[in-house]
C-alpha cells in the first residue's frame, strides 16, 4: 500500500447520502474470484445517465469524492473501495460512513474524512461552481482546505499511522514477527503450532 500523507487535487461533488456499496460497485463486480481492475464498474448503473456527475469531463482526474452522510453503507463487499481505488480516487469526505466500508478503505489506502454536513455543503457549492478547485487533505496536520475554507478533522491514530506509513494489515503483523515467534516458542507443545 502506498503511503498517504496528503491528497491534493480536484474533487467530485457527488453529494448523495446513503450511497450503499451495491451502488458503488454493483453485483457484476462479485463475479471475480481474484482482484481485477474494477474502474469500469464504479457507479456503473448511475453512469448510464449522461448527466451523472462522474460523466462530466470537468471533473476528470478528481482525487476526492464529496458525499453525504452514511457513504458506503449496505453490504461489506471489499469491491467498493477497490473500484474507487482503481478509478483513481484517493479520499472520500462525508459526514459519516458505513463502518465496514470505512475499515476496508483504510486497507487499500483510501482516506475517509468525516466533516459536518454543513461544512461539506460549502465545499460542494464551491466545487460545483469552480470544478478546478483544489481540495487539499493534509493527513499529518488533519486539515482540509479548499480556497478560503480550512477545516480540522479527527481520525483515530491507529488508522492515521497505518496510512501515513503505508502499512497493510499483513505488514502491520510482520512488524511483530519476532514477538510472534517468541510467543509460539513459549506455548505448550500440545497447542497447535503456526508454521510458515
N, CA, C and O atoms as a DFTB+ gen file, in Angstrom:
784 C
 N C O
     1  1       0.841      -1.177       0.000
     2  2       0.000       0.000       0.000
     3  2       0.886       1.240       0.000
     4  3       1.882       1.294       0.722
     5  1       0.527       2.233      -0.805
     6  2       1.297       3.468      -0.857
     7  2       1.028       4.312       0.386
     8  3      -0.067       4.285       0.948
     9  1       2.046       5.059       0.802
    10  2       1.880       5.963       1.933
    11  2       0.925       7.083       1.549
    12  3       0.928       7.554       0.411
    13  1       0.109       7.505       2.509
    14  2      -0.832       8.599       2.284
    15  2      -0.554       9.661       3.334
    16  3      -0.733       9.425       4.529
    17  1      -0.115      10.834       2.884
    18  2       0.078      11.936       3.828
    19  2      -0.699      13.173       3.382
    20  3      -1.089      14.010       4.196
    21  1      -0.913      13.267       2.073
    22  2      -1.588      14.446       1.527
    23  2      -2.294      14.063       0.241
    24  3      -1.715      13.396      -0.617
    25  1      -3.534      14.481       0.107
    26  2      -4.298      14.304      -1.134
    27  2      -4.649      15.706      -1.616
    28  3      -5.294      16.469      -0.896
    29  1      -4.234      16.042      -2.814
    30  2      -4.430      17.398      -3.324
    31  2      -4.838      17.334      -4.795
    32  3      -4.097      16.815      -5.629
    33  1      -6.014      17.863      -5.104
    34  2      -6.484      17.858      -6.480
    35  2      -7.963      18.200      -6.559
    36  3      -8.566      18.664      -5.592
    37  1      -8.525      17.962      -7.717
    38  2      -9.947      18.242      -7.916
    39  2     -10.797      17.267      -7.100
    40  3     -10.337      16.198      -6.700
    41  1     -12.053      17.667      -6.864
    42  2     -12.985      16.823      -6.118
    43  2     -14.256      16.614      -6.935
    44  3     -14.677      17.490      -7.690
    45  1     -14.858      15.439      -6.769
    46  2     -16.114      15.106      -7.440
    47  2     -17.270      15.440      -6.498
    48  3     -17.376      14.843      -5.427
    49  1     -18.142      16.385      -6.876
    50  2     -19.244      16.768      -5.997
    51  2     -20.436      15.809      -6.111
    52  3     -21.457      16.150      -6.709
    53  1     -20.301      14.632      -5.546
    54  2     -21.360      13.634      -5.603
    55  2     -22.553      14.094      -4.762
    56  3     -23.668      14.209      -5.270
    57  1     -22.315      14.352      -3.495
    58  2     -23.329      14.954      -2.638
    59  2     -24.394      14.036      -2.077
    60  3     -25.056      14.407      -1.107
    61  1     -24.592      12.853      -2.640
    62  2     -25.682      11.976      -2.203
    63  2     -25.417      11.368      -0.830
    64  3     -24.276      11.106      -0.450
    65  1     -26.521      11.151      -0.090
    66  2     -26.461      10.442       1.194
    67  2     -26.881       8.995       0.991
    68  3     -27.524       8.657      -0.003
    69  1     -26.511       8.140       1.947
    70  2     -26.903       6.720       1.951
    71  2     -26.526       6.000       0.660
    72  3     -27.301       5.199       0.139
    73  1     -25.347       6.288       0.154
    74  2     -24.845       5.598      -1.041
    75  2     -24.293       4.257      -0.578
    76  3     -23.291       4.202       0.135
    77  1     -24.956       3.172      -0.991
    78  2     -24.514       1.864      -0.492
    79  2     -23.477       1.232      -1.410
    80  3     -23.292       1.646      -2.555
    81  1     -22.817       0.232      -0.880
    82  2     -21.721      -0.403      -1.618
    83  2     -22.197      -1.097      -2.884
    84  3     -21.410      -1.321      -3.804
    85  1     -23.491      -1.442      -2.939
    86  2     -24.038      -2.059      -4.151
    87  2     -24.137      -1.048      -5.290
    88  3     -24.129      -1.432      -6.459
    89  1     -24.230       0.236      -4.961
    90  2     -24.227       1.275      -5.991
    91  2     -22.788       1.639      -6.377
    92  3     -22.492       1.899      -7.543
    93  1     -21.913       1.653      -5.388
    94  2     -20.505       1.986      -5.664
    95  2     -19.882       0.918      -6.562
    96  3     -19.203       1.236      -7.538
    97  1     -20.118      -0.347      -6.224
    98  2     -19.596      -1.472      -7.009
    99  2     -20.719      -2.492      -7.176
   100  3     -20.886      -3.366      -6.324
   101  1     -21.498      -2.395      -8.265
   102  2     -22.648      -3.278      -8.470
   103  2     -22.282      -4.765      -8.469
   104  3     -21.106      -5.129      -8.488
   105  1     -23.301      -5.602      -8.446
   106  2     -23.115      -7.049      -8.300
   107  2     -22.236      -7.658      -9.387
   108  3     -21.678      -8.737      -9.188
   109  1     -22.102      -6.994     -10.527
   110  2     -21.216      -7.503     -11.594
   111  2     -19.794      -7.707     -11.077
   112  3     -19.082      -8.599     -11.537
   113  1     -19.385      -6.876     -10.118
   114  2     -18.018      -6.975      -9.614
   115  2     -17.796      -8.248      -8.817
   116  3     -16.656      -8.667      -8.616
   117  1     -18.875      -8.864      -8.364
   118  2     -18.766     -10.036      -7.493
   119  2     -18.418     -11.311      -8.269
   120  3     -18.162     -12.351      -7.662
   121  1     -18.406     -11.241      -9.586
   122  2     -18.132     -12.452     -10.368
   123  2     -16.653     -12.811     -10.421
   124  3     -16.282     -13.880     -10.906
   125  1     -15.806     -11.904      -9.915
   126  2     -14.370     -12.162      -9.949
   127  2     -13.914     -12.814      -8.655
   128  3     -14.256     -12.350      -7.567
   129  1     -13.146     -13.887      -8.769
   130  2     -12.629     -14.548      -7.571
   131  2     -11.250     -14.017      -7.182
   132  3     -10.758     -14.286      -6.086
   133  1     -10.631     -13.259      -8.091
   134  2      -9.352     -12.614      -7.787
   135  2      -9.494     -11.123      -8.079
   136  3     -10.424     -10.702      -8.766
   137  1      -8.584     -10.348      -7.564
   138  2      -8.630      -8.903      -7.725
   139  2      -8.448      -8.531      -9.188
   140  3      -7.482      -8.948      -9.826
   141  1      -9.375      -7.749      -9.713
   142  2      -9.349      -7.271     -11.094
   143  2      -9.370      -5.742     -11.088
   144  3      -9.581      -5.132     -10.040
   145  1      -9.155      -5.120     -12.249
   146  2      -9.342      -3.675     -12.377
   147  2     -10.857      -3.428     -12.416
   148  3     -11.538      -3.832     -13.358
   149  1     -11.362      -2.769     -11.390
   150  2     -12.806      -2.551     -11.276
   151  2     -13.223      -1.129     -11.628
   152  3     -14.357      -0.735     -11.357
   153  1     -12.324      -0.356     -12.229
   154  2     -12.634       1.047     -12.508
   155  2     -13.868       1.215     -13.397
   156  3     -14.635       2.160     -13.211
   157  1     -14.065       0.325     -14.346
   158  2     -15.216       0.460     -15.242
   159  2     -16.539       0.114     -14.560
   160  3     -17.612       0.399     -15.092
   161  1     -16.456      -0.499     -13.387
   162  2     -17.669      -0.876     -12.666
   163  2     -18.109       0.188     -11.647
   164  3     -19.223       0.117     -11.128
   165  1     -17.249       1.168     -11.358
   166  2     -17.571       2.170     -10.347
   167  2     -18.843       2.925     -10.733
   168  3     -18.908       3.529     -11.804
   169  1     -19.841       2.892      -9.869
   170  2     -21.130       3.551     -10.106
   171  2     -21.689       3.182     -11.485
   172  3     -22.288       4.018     -12.161
   173  1     -21.490       1.936     -11.891
   174  2     -21.825       1.500     -13.251
   175  2     -23.262       1.838     -13.642
   176  3     -23.500       2.366     -14.728
   177  1     -24.218       1.537     -12.767
   178  2     -25.623       1.778     -13.109
   179  2     -25.915       3.268     -13.214
   180  3     -26.659       3.688     -14.100
   181  1     -25.350       4.061     -12.336
   182  2     -25.591       5.503     -12.353
   183  2     -24.934       6.154     -13.562
   184  3     -25.422       7.165     -14.068
   185  1     -23.831       5.578     -14.023
   186  2     -23.114       6.166     -15.158
   187  2     -23.877       6.004     -16.474
   188  3     -23.503       6.593     -17.488
   189  1     -24.941       5.209     -16.452
   190  2     -25.776       5.102     -17.656
   191  2     -26.525       6.410     -17.927
   192  3     -26.962       6.657     -19.051
   193  1     -26.670       7.241     -16.902
   194  2     -27.279       8.560     -17.058
   195  2     -26.194       9.541     -17.495
   196  3     -25.257       9.791     -16.736
   197  1     -26.298      10.102     -18.702
   198  2     -25.247      11.016     -19.184
   199  2     -25.033      12.228     -18.269
   200  3     -23.966      12.842     -18.294
   201  1     -26.043      12.573     -17.464
   202  2     -25.940      13.743     -16.589
   203  2     -25.310      13.417     -15.231
   204  3     -25.096      14.309     -14.411
   205  1     -25.017      12.141     -15.001
   206  2     -24.390      11.771     -13.728
   207  2     -23.036      12.467     -13.628
   208  3     -22.282      12.518     -14.599
   209  1     -22.737      12.997     -12.457
   210  2     -21.567      13.852     -12.273
   211  2     -20.240      13.190     -12.662
   212  3     -19.321      13.883     -13.098
   213  1     -20.123      11.884     -12.516
   214  2     -18.875      11.212     -12.881
   215  2     -18.645      11.250     -14.395
   216  3     -17.515      11.088     -14.858
   217  1     -19.720      11.467     -15.166
   218  2     -19.598      11.566     -16.622
   219  2     -19.216      12.968     -17.086
   220  3     -18.965      13.179     -18.273
   221  1     -19.169      13.917     -16.172
   222  2     -18.859      15.304     -16.528
   223  2     -17.341      15.458     -16.672
   224  3     -16.608      15.295     -15.697
   225  1     -16.868      15.773     -17.887
   226  2     -15.413      15.874     -18.096
   227  2     -14.737      16.954     -17.252
   228  3     -13.519      16.930     -17.078
   229  1     -15.515      17.897     -16.731
   230  2     -14.934      18.943     -15.882
   231  2     -14.306      18.360     -14.632
   232  3     -13.425      18.972     -14.028
   233  1     -14.766      17.152     -14.235
   234  2     -14.246      16.524     -13.016
   235  2     -13.294      15.370     -13.291
   236  3     -12.948      14.614     -12.383
   237  1     -12.872      15.234     -14.547
   238  2     -11.890      14.193     -14.873
   239  2     -10.643      14.369     -14.010
   240  3     -10.152      15.483     -13.827
   241  1     -10.149      13.275     -13.492
   242  2      -8.937      13.314     -12.678
   243  2      -9.173      13.688     -11.226
   244  3      -8.216      13.858     -10.471
   245  1     -10.440      13.821     -10.820
   246  2     -10.731      14.151      -9.420
   247  2     -10.166      13.060      -8.512
   248  3     -10.238      11.873      -8.829
   249  1      -9.606      13.479      -7.384
   250  2      -8.989      12.537      -6.447
   251  2      -9.837      12.296      -5.199
   252  3      -9.650      11.306      -4.492
   253  1     -10.769      13.211      -4.938
   254  2     -11.588      13.135      -3.729
   255  2     -13.058      13.158      -4.106
   256  3     -13.459      13.872      -5.025
   257  1     -13.859      12.377      -3.397
   258  2     -15.317      12.408      -3.558
   259  2     -15.903      13.174      -2.380
   260  3     -15.538      12.932      -1.229
   261  1     -16.809      14.096      -2.671
   262  2     -17.568      14.813      -1.643
   263  2     -18.952      14.186      -1.593
   264  3     -19.686      14.221      -2.580
   265  1     -19.313      13.614      -0.455
   266  2     -20.555      12.844      -0.362
   267  2     -21.383      13.274       0.840
   268  3     -20.934      14.049       1.685
   269  1     -22.615      12.745       0.893
   270  2     -23.496      12.971       2.031
   271  2     -23.271      11.912       3.095
   272  3     -22.348      11.103       3.012
   273  1     -24.133      11.939       4.090
   274  2     -23.968      11.040       5.233
   275  2     -24.151       9.569       4.856
   276  3     -24.810       9.233       3.872
   277  1     -23.552       8.714       5.666
   278  2     -23.696       7.254       5.551
   279  2     -23.167       6.709       4.221
   280  3     -23.750       5.785       3.654
   281  1     -22.079       7.273       3.731
   282  2     -21.489       6.803       2.482
   283  2     -20.870       5.423       2.712
   284  3     -20.161       5.209       3.695
   285  1     -21.147       4.489       1.794
   286  2     -20.590       3.137       1.912
   287  2     -21.381       2.237       2.840
   288  3     -20.839       1.271       3.377
   289  1     -22.654       2.540       3.036
   290  2     -23.494       1.671       3.864
   291  2     -23.830       0.406       3.079
   292  3     -23.403       0.252       1.935
   293  1     -24.583      -0.487       3.684
   294  2     -25.002      -1.699       2.984
   295  2     -24.055      -2.859       3.203
   296  3     -23.512      -3.030       4.294
   297  1     -23.857      -3.655       2.165
   298  2     -23.075      -4.881       2.294
   299  2     -21.601      -4.566       2.541
   300  3     -21.139      -3.442       2.348
   301  1     -20.891      -5.589       2.972
   302  2     -19.487      -5.393       3.381
   303  2     -18.496      -5.611       2.246
   304  3     -17.296      -5.727       2.496
   305  1     -18.963      -5.669       1.019
   306  2     -18.062      -6.033      -0.082
   307  2     -16.832      -5.134      -0.197
   308  3     -16.937      -3.908      -0.187
   309  1     -15.677      -5.767      -0.307
   310  2     -14.404      -5.052      -0.483
   311  2     -14.332      -4.391      -1.856
   312  3     -13.541      -3.475      -2.076
   313  1     -15.160      -4.865      -2.762
   314  2     -15.106      -4.393      -4.136
   315  2     -15.382      -2.893      -4.254
   316  3     -14.924      -2.251      -5.199
   317  1     -16.131      -2.333      -3.297
   318  2     -16.452      -0.903      -3.365
   319  2     -15.191      -0.044      -3.231
   320  3     -14.939       0.785      -4.105
   321  1     -14.384      -0.210      -2.165
   322  2     -13.148       0.575      -2.136
   323  2     -12.170       0.199      -3.242
   324  3     -11.407       1.048      -3.703
   325  1     -12.181      -1.056      -3.672
   326  2     -11.318      -1.446      -4.784
   327  2     -11.682      -0.652      -6.043
   328  3     -10.800      -0.163      -6.748
   329  1     -12.978      -0.527      -6.320
   330  2     -13.429       0.202      -7.510
   331  2     -13.043       1.676      -7.415
   332  3     -12.615       2.276      -8.401
   333  1     -13.196       2.257      -6.223
   334  2     -12.789       3.655      -6.025
   335  2     -11.291       3.820      -6.263
   336  3     -10.859       4.746      -6.950
   337  1     -10.510       2.916      -5.691
   338  2      -9.052       2.970      -5.845
   339  2      -8.657       2.798      -7.309
   340  3      -7.834       3.553      -7.828
   341  1      -9.237       1.814      -7.965
   342  2      -8.885       1.537      -9.356
   343  2      -9.246       2.703     -10.278
   344  3      -8.577       2.930     -11.286
   345  1     -10.294       3.435      -9.935
   346  2     -10.700       4.591     -10.746
   347  2      -9.748       5.769     -10.541
   348  3      -9.625       6.638     -11.403
   349  1      -9.079       5.784      -9.388
   350  2      -8.113       6.847      -9.123
   351  2      -8.429       7.720      -7.933
   352  3      -7.700       8.672      -7.651
   353  1      -9.514       7.410      -7.220
   354  2      -9.845       8.208      -6.044
   355  2      -8.931       7.856      -4.885
   356  3      -8.605       6.690      -4.662
   357  1      -8.521       8.886      -4.149
   358  2      -7.621       8.725      -3.011
   359  2      -8.301       9.025      -1.680
   360  3      -7.788       8.656      -0.624
   361  1      -9.467       9.699      -1.725
   362  2     -10.130      10.103      -0.487
   363  2     -11.623      10.285      -0.712
   364  3     -12.081      10.529      -1.828
   365  1     -12.366      10.161       0.377
   366  2     -13.799      10.465       0.384
   367  2     -14.052      11.331       1.610
   368  3     -13.614      11.010       2.714
   369  1     -14.762      12.431       1.401
   370  2     -15.166      13.297       2.503
   371  2     -16.672      13.188       2.642
   372  3     -17.409      13.418       1.683
   373  1     -17.131      12.836       3.842
   374  2     -18.563      12.672       4.105
   375  2     -18.820      12.926       5.588
   376  3     -17.889      12.869       6.391
   377  1     -20.089      13.210       5.968
   378  2     -20.386      13.371       7.397
   379  2     -20.251      12.070       8.187
   380  3     -19.922      12.087       9.373
   381  1     -20.510      10.931       7.512
   382  2     -20.382       9.623       8.170
   383  2     -20.241       8.550       7.103
   384  3     -20.550       8.763       5.930
   385  1     -19.762       7.383       7.545
   386  2     -19.503       6.258       6.640
   387  2     -20.062       4.968       7.223
   388  3     -20.249       4.850       8.434
   389  1     -20.328       4.001       6.345
   390  2     -20.582       2.650       6.819
   391  2     -19.300       2.149       7.465
   392  3     -18.216       2.317       6.906
   393  1     -19.415       1.532       8.644
   394  2     -18.223       1.135       9.408
   395  2     -17.302       0.188       8.644
   396  3     -16.088       0.391       8.609
   397  1     -17.878      -0.847       8.034
   398  2     -17.041      -1.838       7.334
   399  2     -16.408      -1.214       6.098
   400  3     -15.241      -1.467       5.798
   401  1     -17.177      -0.399       5.379
   402  2     -16.630       0.297       4.214
   403  2     -15.442       1.166       4.627
   404  3     -14.403       1.160       3.967
   405  1     -15.599       1.901       5.707
   406  2     -14.527       2.784       6.194
   407  2     -13.274       1.969       6.517
   408  3     -12.165       2.366       6.160
   409  1     -13.452       0.839       7.187
   410  2     -12.322      -0.030       7.509
   411  2     -11.671      -0.576       6.241
   412  3     -10.444      -0.604       6.135
   413  1     -12.488      -1.009       5.280
   414  2     -11.960      -1.550       4.027
   415  2     -11.190      -0.501       3.235
   416  3     -10.206      -0.822       2.568
   417  1     -11.635       0.761       3.307
   418  2     -10.912       1.834       2.622
   419  2      -9.504       1.981       3.185
   420  3      -8.542       2.150       2.435
   421  1      -9.387       1.915       4.502
   422  2      -8.064       2.076       5.120
   423  2      -7.126       0.938       4.739
   424  3      -5.907       1.090       4.813
   425  1      -7.682      -0.197       4.331
   426  2      -6.851      -1.350       3.959
   427  2      -6.251      -1.222       2.562
   428  3      -5.307      -1.932       2.215
   429  1      -6.813      -0.299       1.755
   430  2      -6.266      -0.099       0.404
   431  2      -5.667       1.295       0.230
   432  3      -5.222       1.656      -0.860
   433  1      -5.660       2.076       1.313
   434  2      -5.030       3.394       1.244
   435  2      -5.931       4.525       0.829
   436  3      -5.452       5.569       0.387
   437  1      -7.249       4.337       0.963
   438  2      -8.176       5.438       0.690
   439  2      -8.494       6.133       2.007
   440  3      -8.903       5.497       2.978
   441  1      -8.301       7.432       2.024
   442  2      -8.520       8.235       3.224
   443  2      -9.997       8.608       3.327
   444  3     -10.562       9.171       2.389
   445  1     -10.621       8.300       4.457
   446  2     -12.012       8.698       4.706
   447  2     -12.001       9.799       5.757
   448  3     -11.479       9.619       6.857
   449  1     -12.582      10.937       5.405
   450  2     -12.586      12.114       6.278
   451  2     -14.024      12.467       6.635
   452  3     -14.871      12.645       5.759
   453  1     -14.283      12.563       7.927
   454  2     -15.611      12.945       8.390
   455  2     -15.629      14.415       8.774
   456  3     -14.839      14.871       9.601
   457  1     -16.556      15.152       8.152
   458  2     -16.765      16.568       8.445
   459  2     -18.267      16.807       8.599
   460  3     -19.064      16.039       8.062
   461  1     -18.668      17.856       9.320
   462  2     -20.094      18.165       9.435
   463  2     -20.724      18.439       8.065
   464  3     -20.075      18.990       7.175
   465  1     -21.978      18.053       7.906
   466  2     -22.669      18.180       6.618
   467  2     -22.678      19.612       6.097
   468  3     -22.514      19.831       4.897
   469  1     -22.867      20.594       6.983
   470  2     -22.924      21.982       6.527
   471  2     -21.574      22.458       5.995
   472  3     -21.523      23.285       5.085
   473  1     -20.494      21.947       6.552
   474  2     -19.152      22.316       6.073
   475  2     -18.888      21.679       4.705
   476  3     -18.320      22.308       3.812
   477  1     -19.309      20.427       4.561
   478  2     -19.138      19.756       3.263
   479  2     -19.963      20.469       2.203
   480  3     -19.532      20.594       1.056
   481  1     -21.150      20.936       2.584
   482  2     -22.021      21.643       1.643
   483  2     -21.330      22.880       1.073
   484  3     -21.481      23.187      -0.109
   485  1     -20.583      23.579       1.898
   486  2     -19.847      24.764       1.427
   487  2     -18.804      24.376       0.383
   488  3     -18.636      25.062      -0.625
   489  1     -18.106      23.270       0.637
   490  2     -17.095      22.808      -0.326
   491  2     -17.788      22.328      -1.601
   492  3     -17.314      22.593      -2.706
   493  1     -18.912      21.620      -1.446
   494  2     -19.680      21.152      -2.607
   495  2     -20.076      22.314      -3.508
   496  3     -19.892      22.252      -4.724
   497  1     -20.618      23.369      -2.917
   498  2     -21.036      24.542      -3.692
   499  2     -19.859      25.152      -4.433
   500  3     -19.965      25.514      -5.605
   501  1     -18.749      25.260      -3.743
   502  2     -17.539      25.816      -4.344
   503  2     -17.085      24.977      -5.533
   504  3     -16.772      25.514      -6.596
   505  1     -17.050      23.667      -5.350
   506  2     -16.568      22.763      -6.404
   507  2     -17.544      22.707      -7.581
   508  3     -17.124      22.566      -8.729
   509  1     -18.838      22.817      -7.300
   510  2     -19.815      22.840      -8.400
   511  2     -19.681      24.110      -9.234
   512  3     -19.853      24.079     -10.453
   513  1     -19.375      25.226      -8.577
   514  2     -19.202      26.495      -9.288
   515  2     -17.855      26.568      -9.992
   516  3     -17.742      27.142     -11.075
   517  1     -16.840      25.987      -9.375
   518  2     -15.484      26.036      -9.916
   519  2     -14.879      24.625      -9.894
   520  3     -14.184      24.269      -8.942
   521  1     -15.136      23.827     -10.925
   522  2     -14.680      22.432     -10.939
   523  2     -13.180      22.235     -10.753
   524  3     -12.752      21.166     -10.318
   525  1     -12.378      23.240     -11.072
   526  2     -10.925      23.095     -10.933
   527  2     -10.420      23.415      -9.534
   528  3      -9.213      23.412      -9.295
   529  1     -11.329      23.689      -8.610
   530  2     -10.928      23.980      -7.230
   531  2     -10.078      22.845      -6.674
   532  3     -10.424      21.672      -6.815
   533  1      -8.981      23.196      -6.052
   534  2      -8.104      22.206      -5.429
   535  2      -8.561      21.963      -3.998
   536  3      -8.581      22.881      -3.178
   537  1      -8.923      20.737      -3.707
   538  2      -9.272      20.335      -2.346
   539  2      -8.063      19.596      -1.789
   540  3      -7.615      18.595      -2.349
   541  1      -7.550      20.100      -0.691
   542  2      -6.328      19.548      -0.100
   543  2      -6.661      18.903       1.236
   544  3      -7.268      19.528       2.106
   545  1      -6.259      17.652       1.389
   546  2      -6.408      16.950       2.659
   547  2      -5.015      16.640       3.164
   548  3      -4.266      15.892       2.536
   549  1      -4.675      17.216       4.296
   550  2      -3.366      17.007       4.907
   551  2      -3.564      16.079       6.105
   552  3      -4.071      16.491       7.148
   553  1      -3.157      14.823       5.939
   554  2      -3.362      13.830       6.995
   555  2      -2.448      14.087       8.191
   556  3      -2.834      13.833       9.332
   557  1      -1.261      14.581       7.940
   558  2      -0.353      14.849       9.058
   559  2      -0.904      15.938       9.968
   560  3      -0.844      15.825      11.192
   561  1      -1.444      16.996       9.361
   562  2      -1.992      18.115      10.137
   563  2      -3.478      17.950      10.461
   564  3      -4.031      18.695      11.270
   565  1      -4.116      16.970       9.823
   566  2      -5.561      16.728       9.978
   567  2      -6.373      17.961       9.582
   568  3      -7.219      18.439      10.337
   569  1      -6.091      18.462       8.378
   570  2      -6.749      19.669       7.878
   571  2      -7.244      19.439       6.451
   572  3      -6.566      18.807       5.641
   573  1      -8.442      19.964       6.156
   574  2      -8.978      20.008       4.796
   575  2      -9.030      21.476       4.384
   576  3      -9.521      22.323       5.131
   577  1      -8.512      21.772       3.174
   578  2      -8.524      23.139       2.663
   579  2      -9.136      23.152       1.261
   580  3      -8.936      22.238       0.460
   581  1      -9.885      24.220       0.996
   582  2     -10.414      24.482      -0.340
   583  2     -10.644      25.985      -0.436
   584  3     -11.511      26.526       0.251
   585  1      -9.873      26.661      -1.284
   586  2      -9.923      28.125      -1.360
   587  2      -9.715      28.718       0.034
   588  3      -8.687      28.466       0.663
   589  1     -10.690      29.511       0.529
   590  2     -10.524      30.136       1.847
   591  2     -11.137      29.302       2.975
   592  3     -11.204      29.753       4.119
   593  1     -11.581      28.091       2.650
   594  2     -12.141      27.178       3.664
   595  2     -11.005      26.349       4.251
   596  3     -10.204      25.777       3.512
   597  1     -10.935      26.285       5.564
   598  2      -9.947      25.440       6.236
   599  2     -10.617      24.777       7.433
   600  3     -11.124      25.457       8.325
   601  1     -10.616      23.449       7.447
   602  2     -11.333      22.689       8.466
   603  2     -10.440      21.621       9.074
   604  3      -9.670      20.967       8.371
   605  1     -10.548      21.453      10.372
   606  2      -9.856      20.363      11.057
   607  2     -10.746      19.129      11.066
   608  3     -11.971      19.240      11.117
   609  1     -10.133      17.960      11.016
   610  2     -10.903      16.719      11.124
   611  2     -10.213      15.772      12.098
   612  3      -9.019      15.889      12.371
   613  1     -10.999      14.836      12.611
   614  2     -10.472      13.833      13.535
   615  2     -10.354      12.494      12.812
   616  3     -11.149      12.169      11.930
   617  1      -9.353      11.740      13.204
   618  2      -9.168      10.387      12.685
   619  2      -8.451       9.598      13.770
   620  3      -7.561      10.124      14.438
   621  1      -8.836       8.341      13.945
   622  2      -8.175       7.572      15.001
   623  2      -6.694       7.389      14.654
   624  3      -6.328       7.227      13.490
   625  1      -5.871       7.420      15.673
   626  2      -4.422       7.440      15.479
   627  2      -3.897       6.160      14.829
   628  3      -2.934       6.204      14.063
   629  1      -4.525       5.022      15.131
   630  2      -4.083       3.758      14.524
   631  2      -4.223       3.825      13.008
   632  3      -3.282       3.508      12.281
   633  1      -5.398       4.236      12.530
   634  2      -5.639       4.335      11.081
   635  2      -4.735       5.400      10.465
   636  3      -4.191       5.206       9.378
   637  1      -4.579       6.508      11.153
   638  2      -3.730       7.594      10.656
   639  2      -2.300       7.114      10.438
   640  3      -1.711       7.366       9.387
   641  1      -1.741       6.424      11.431
   642  2      -0.372       5.935      11.310
   643  2      -0.241       4.864      10.230
   644  3       0.752       4.814       9.504
   645  1      -1.254       4.014      10.137
   646  2      -1.245       2.963       9.114
   647  2      -1.189       3.586       7.710
   648  3      -0.444       3.117       6.850
   649  1      -1.971       4.633       7.487
   650  2      -1.987       5.304       6.189
   651  2      -0.698       6.082       5.948
   652  3      -0.127       6.024       4.859
   653  1      -0.241       6.808       6.965
   654  2       0.988       7.590       6.813
   655  2       2.188       6.701       6.486
   656  3       3.070       7.094       5.722
   657  1       2.213       5.497       7.073
   658  2       3.332       4.575       6.849
   659  2       3.084       3.614       5.692
   660  3       3.990       2.882       5.292
   661  1       1.861       3.607       5.149
   662  2       1.546       2.737       4.022
   663  2       1.583       1.262       4.372
   664  3       2.094       0.451       3.600
   665  1       1.046       0.911       5.532
   666  2       1.104      -0.478       6.004
   667  2      -0.226      -1.194       5.844
   668  3      -1.264      -0.702       6.288
   669  1      -0.189      -2.362       5.206
   670  2      -1.372      -3.220       5.147
   671  2      -1.483      -3.974       6.469
   672  3      -0.577      -3.916       7.300
   673  1      -2.596      -4.680       6.660
   674  2      -2.772      -5.462       7.888
   675  2      -1.674      -6.520       8.038
   676  3      -1.195      -6.771       9.144
   677  1      -1.283      -7.132       6.932
   678  2      -0.233      -8.154       6.982
   679  2       1.104      -7.519       7.350
   680  3       1.857      -8.057       8.163
   681  1       1.388      -6.377       6.747
   682  2       2.648      -5.682       7.068
   683  2       2.679      -5.237       8.528
   684  3       3.732      -5.256       9.165
   685  1       1.520      -4.835       9.057
   686  2       1.439      -4.490      10.475
   687  2       1.787      -5.688      11.345
   688  3       2.526      -5.566      12.322
   689  1       1.245      -6.854      10.981
   690  2       1.538      -8.075      11.741
   691  2       3.018      -8.427      11.673
   692  3       3.604      -8.864      12.664
   693  1       3.618      -8.236      10.505
   694  2       5.028      -8.588      10.333
   695  2       5.964      -7.693      11.145
   696  3       7.113      -8.059      11.392
   697  1       5.475      -6.520      11.560
   698  2       6.284      -5.672      12.442
   699  2       6.559      -6.377      13.771
   700  3       7.528      -6.069      14.465
   701  1       5.685      -7.331      14.108
   702  2       5.801      -8.058      15.381
   703  2       6.226      -9.512      15.157
   704  3       5.942     -10.386      15.975
   705  1       6.899      -9.751      14.055
   706  2       7.306     -11.105      13.686
   707  2       8.110     -11.790      14.791
   708  3       7.848     -12.946      15.125
   709  1       9.078     -11.088      15.353
   710  2       9.915     -11.681      16.402
   711  2       9.118     -11.934      17.675
   712  3       9.324     -12.949      18.341
   713  1       8.212     -11.025      18.021
   714  2       7.352     -11.226      19.196
   715  2       6.456     -12.450      19.004
   716  3       6.256     -13.240      19.928
   717  1       5.928     -12.592      17.805
   718  2       5.062     -13.739      17.500
   719  2       5.866     -15.038      17.603
   720  3       5.392     -16.036      18.147
   721  1       7.090     -15.005      17.071
   722  2       7.952     -16.188      17.113
   723  2       8.248     -16.585      18.564
   724  3       8.177     -17.761      18.921
   725  1       8.583     -15.580      19.402
   726  2       8.863     -15.864      20.819
   727  2       7.633     -16.425      21.519
   728  3       7.739     -17.352      22.322
   729  1       6.490     -15.874      21.220
   730  2       5.242     -16.344      21.819
   731  2       4.996     -17.816      21.447
   732  3       4.649     -18.631      22.303
   733  1       5.179     -18.138      20.176
   734  2       4.952     -19.510      19.716
   735  2       5.927     -20.480      20.390
   736  3       5.564     -21.613      20.707
   737  1       7.155     -20.033      20.605
   738  2       8.151     -20.897      21.244
   739  2       7.821     -21.180      22.711
   740  3       8.209     -22.219      23.245
   741  1       7.115     -20.270      23.354
   742  2       6.761     -20.426      24.767
   743  2       5.464     -21.190      25.004
   744  3       5.157     -21.576      26.131
   745  1       4.719     -21.399      23.947
   746  2       3.437     -22.099      24.101
   747  2       3.660     -23.572      24.419
   748  3       4.650     -24.174      24.005
   749  1       2.728     -24.126      25.154
   750  2       2.802     -25.560      25.499
   751  2       2.832     -26.389      24.217
   752  3       2.170     -26.044      23.239
   753  1       3.603     -27.489      24.220
   754  2       3.781     -28.280      22.989
   755  2       2.500     -28.925      22.460
   756  3       2.430     -29.282      21.284
   757  1       1.488     -29.079      23.318
   758  2       0.263     -29.723      22.818
   759  2      -0.667     -28.747      22.084
   760  3      -1.663     -29.173      21.499
   761  1      -0.350     -27.434      22.108
   762  2      -1.133     -26.458      21.328
   763  2      -0.712     -26.512      19.870
   764  3       0.432     -26.848      19.563
   765  1      -1.637     -26.179      18.961
   766  2      -1.256     -26.147      17.529
   767  2      -0.164     -25.107      17.279
   768  3      -0.115     -24.061      17.926
   769  1       0.691     -25.417      16.341
   770  2       1.793     -24.515      16.004
   771  2       1.513     -23.824      14.667
   772  3       0.876     -24.386      13.776
   773  1       2.005     -22.600      14.555
   774  2       1.908     -21.890      13.288
   775  2       3.225     -22.076      12.583
   776  3       4.278     -21.726      13.116
   777  1       3.173     -22.629      11.383
   778  2       4.395     -22.844      10.619
   779  2       4.295     -22.088       9.305
   780  3       3.204     -21.843       8.791
   781  1       5.449     -21.724       8.774
   782  2       5.445     -20.987       7.505
   783  2       5.757     -21.908       6.352
   784  3       5.798     -21.467       5.203
